[in-house]
Amino acid sequence: MKFETAQHTRQSHMKKLLNNNRGLTLFVVLAMLVILMSITGASSMFTSISARATANTRNGTIALHIADAGINHAVRELSNNDGTNDMSAIYWASSGTQVVSNNSFGGGTYVVTQQGNASNPPRIKIRSVSTGPNGSTAQIEAWVQSDLSTFGCGGVCTGGAMTISSSYVDSYNSSVGAYGGGNVGTSGNIKSNGDITLQGGSNSIGGNVIAGGTVTSAGTVTGTTTSGASSPVTMPTVAACGPPYSSGTGITGGTYNSSTGAWTVSGGGAGTLAAGTYCFSSITISGGSTMSVSGTTTVSLTGQGDFSGGSVANSTGDPSKLTIQSSYSSASNGIKLSSSGTQAVMTVSCPSCNVVLSGGGNFYGAIIAGSYTQSGGTHLHYDTHLGGASNTNVKMYSWVQTF
């Protein structure tokens, strides 16, 4: 009897242990299921986060490449020398001026603007802002450098005062063709380190008017008018060429003295210079006479050049083919030009003297002067190709992503 009772007690105890183990096993199984579900959920969450991060990285990378494409597009535009947004024009433009844009590129857009300039060497900062897929954005800034030509400043640039009376300034591009029709632009900027005075209601400036001093304006200005400009004109230098002066070879007509370097053509005469480089002390063209060139010619003066009594004829039609420059320093005298005739096509540089343009006709090219006066209904057409002569040398020398 006692044996049966003990056996029954052991069986009861075993059943209780089994029941307890079943509960523990169920708890362990349930705990493992919870852990597995947590791991699966975390894995799904991390996979989703990783996918989003990958997509964001991909979209950001695409936006960056679109912005970089904008920079490359801008460099091509600055250097293609087509008369629109060339390096020579954008260098002098105000900050924020748009260079290029594209509203549909690789699923995004970009806009490139000029953000400032610097000299020695001439360079500009451009900024490309892009949008990519799903609103992604990127911004790149780059400095672009070029060996700008002497006449990249604009139609007329002076170290001192400039006065334009009842006259006209605009632009064209000689590499495209002759002035007129569609080849007429508004890049005829005038710039001075001193004051600029525009007199007479018939004045028309097709470009910007920028003065280190004060602009007194009358007439029409198509661009911006700025007084107290912080970026001065960088004036070139012209070295004295003689004595000795040119020997006389290549000089035809008029009276020339190789000892003194003075050449005079008067009384309706015709003076001709063969293509080449010449050094004179002075030139006087008077009495309806003409000085003609038909090839690349540089005329250097140590003194005055008075062409106002006659005309200058450059049959090449290219202002870069005839340069008249002088090392003369005079506040009241220097170079007097006439726009009469049909071939007043040239560049003029006398950074330390006064230059006067009159005659009521058309002058094609550019002028750099210590001081400047234009009057008598004269039209000056700035050849933007002069400023772009070195546009093909545009190079990017720094690049950074700013966001």
Protein Blocks (a to p, Z undefined) as FASTA:
>chain_A
ZZmmmmmmmmmmmmmmmmmmmmmmmmmmmmmmmmmmmmmmmmmmmmmmmmmmmmmmmmmm
mmmmmmmmmmmmmmmmmmnonopapfklmmmpcehiafbdcfbgghiacddddebdcehi
addddddddddeehiacdddddddddddfklnbmbdcfbdcddehiadddddfklocceh
jlccfklccddfbdcddehjkbccebddddfbbcddedjdfbdcdehiabdcdddddddf
bdcddehgopaghjddfknopacdeehiacdddedddddfbdcdeehiacddfbdcdddd
fbdcdfklmccddfkopaklpccddfbdcfkbccdcdfedjklccddddfkbccddehjp
acedddddfbdcdehhiacdddfklmmmmmmmgccfbdcdfZZ
